[in-house]
Structure formats: C-alpha cells, structure tokens
Amino acid sequence: MESSVIPDHCRRFALSDSKCSDYLEACSHVHDGACDRCGQTERSIHEIEDSLQLVAATSEELDGLKFNTEQARRNINAWKAHLLRAINQDEARINVMERLDENSVFLVQDWAMKFLPRKYRESQSDWFAKRGLPWHITVAVRRRSDQQLESMTFVHLFKACSQDSNTVLGIMADVLTKLKIGMPNLDSVFYRQDNAGCYHCASTILGAKVLADKASVSLKRMDFSDPQGGKGACDRKAVTIKSHMQIFLNAGNDIETAAQMKAAIEFSGGIPGVIVTLSEIMERQTKNAVSWEGVSFVNNIEYESECLRVWKAYNIGPGKIVPWS
C-alpha cells in the first residue's frame, strides 16, 4: 500500500493546518490506509497495558505503571511526528543546495557548546567553577563553476556575550561583509538555523533583510530546522576545530581566554577554510523589540520585494503573506 494514503505518513495531509488555508495543502487521494508496522506498535502497547495487572502488587503501583505506559505512547507518537517534520524541513536545505551557483551562498548558523577553559597541566581544583567561553559558527557553502560544492567557516569568539538577536545580527553583518570582500559577485544568500530564540524571533528575521540590503546582496530565504533535526554542518565543523585545538594544548599551551582560543585554532597554519574573529558586542542600553504575533510558528520565510511569505511547514500550502509595513 502506498504510504501517501496513510494519514500520518502523507506529509501534505499530516502537516497541513486545516484552520488556515495559507498553510493547507490539498491531496488528490483519500487517506483511508493503515500502516501494519505502526499498528504493531499500538498493539504491543495494548498488550503491555493488559498485562499490567499481572505484575502490579498494589493499586498505587498499577497507577504508576499505567502512567508510564501512557507516557511511552505519547513519546513514541511525538517521535514519529518529529521524524516527519524533520524530513520535510530538510527538503528546504536540499532544494537550496540544488539552487546554489557561483554568486549565491548558503549560510548555516549555530552557537557551539561553550568551550570550557583548559590547561596543559591541570590540577583537580582547576576543574571546578569553570565558566565556558561562547563561540559561534557560520558555515558558508557555494557551488563552483565545475558544479562542486565548497565551504568556508566563520568562527566568532567572545570573552562574554549575550546570545541574543543583537549578537546574532552583529555576526551576520560581519560574515556578509567578509563574504562580499572575498566574493565581489555575490548577489544572493540563504540562511538555515535552529529554533534558538536568538534566531527564531522577529528582530533577527527582519534585521537580516536590512543587513543584506546594506551589503548589496539579496536575502532569498530563511529556514529553521525542526528541534534537534538540523544544523549538522556546524556541529561537524566544531568537532574538527576542537581536534585542532587539542594539538595546541598538547604542545604545552593553555586555552583559558578567547584570545588563546583564537591562537589555538590558528596554530600550526590553522584549519583550511576557517576564518577566526575575536569579537566583542557592544551591549545596547535600549533594545527596540519587534513584535510579531505567532512568529514562533513560522518555520520558513521567503523574502519578496513587497512582503514576506511564510509557512509553518516547508512547501505546505501557498504560504501566508506578511506585508513589510
């Protein structure tokens, strides 16, 4: 049986919002199918529920087992829904990669896990009360004239900073400036980020357009991955950078400050394709908050000349038009 006729297997049907026509995608088939494997999972849970009375010694223990079983059912269904959303959102990344050329860049952004300072020789007392150093990774990907993909990584190191929209916009501005210097013909950019509040907010979504205009490039799209379902490029690059920093540490050096982190990454010729910047964000006394009701439900944004076109799920429905005003 085709998976498209199974209600929770059909992406168009499962991810459509029946309450809003902008996020509704019509299907040409009837969803009257059933999945035998999904059915086996539900039957297994029913068999477990029927057997609880045989293993429970008291009514309190039976109530606890029933609660745990119901939680397991919800977690399994939530995981199935996550897989469906993650696969659908990843199509945005695949389609953008196919559209890339010499004059366009795909930017994946993520805050790496804070780096814990380390010494070449460290006592046990040195381990306690450490404060991590924040650092941000941006992976830029473009397609060369021979159709091969190439990437460049921008690492921003901070002594301390607030991981908010203001900091992210500062990083965006710096990356666009450096890309424009290295690629004078750059004319369009695409963003992909996770659901962290510093990215998934009105200030960043709207501010990114202003920064792109200032850099004389066209911002085409901004897509968000499903929670725990994306941004793999940044995670992979972070592992490579940490391995290189270990060489610096093994050479008898300490890494306790952002400046020493920069020295570690640039040690022994650095890492090919990695540009490191020691950054400092000036905290603004007053922040102009941009209000956008329902922005947390928007996962895909297409930037047009007169408006934004947004979707809850990638390519599901015609999208909702949000005027720039």
Secondary structure, DSSP 8 states (H G I E B T S, - for coil): --GGGSTTT-HHHHS--TT-GGG----SS------HHHHHHHHHHHHHHHHHHHH-SSHHHHHHHHHHHHHHHHHHHHHHHHHHHHHHHHHHHHHHHHH--TTEEEEEEEE---B--B-SS--HHHHTT---B-EEEEEEEEE-TTS-EEEEEEEEEESS---SHHHHHHHHHHHHHHHHHH-TT--EEEEEE-S-TTTSSHHHHHHHHHHHHHTT-EEEEEEE--TTS--HHHHHHHHHHHHHHHHHHHTT--B-SHHHHHHHHTGGG--TTEEEEEE-----SS------TTGGG--EEEE-SSEEEEESSTTSSS-EEEE--
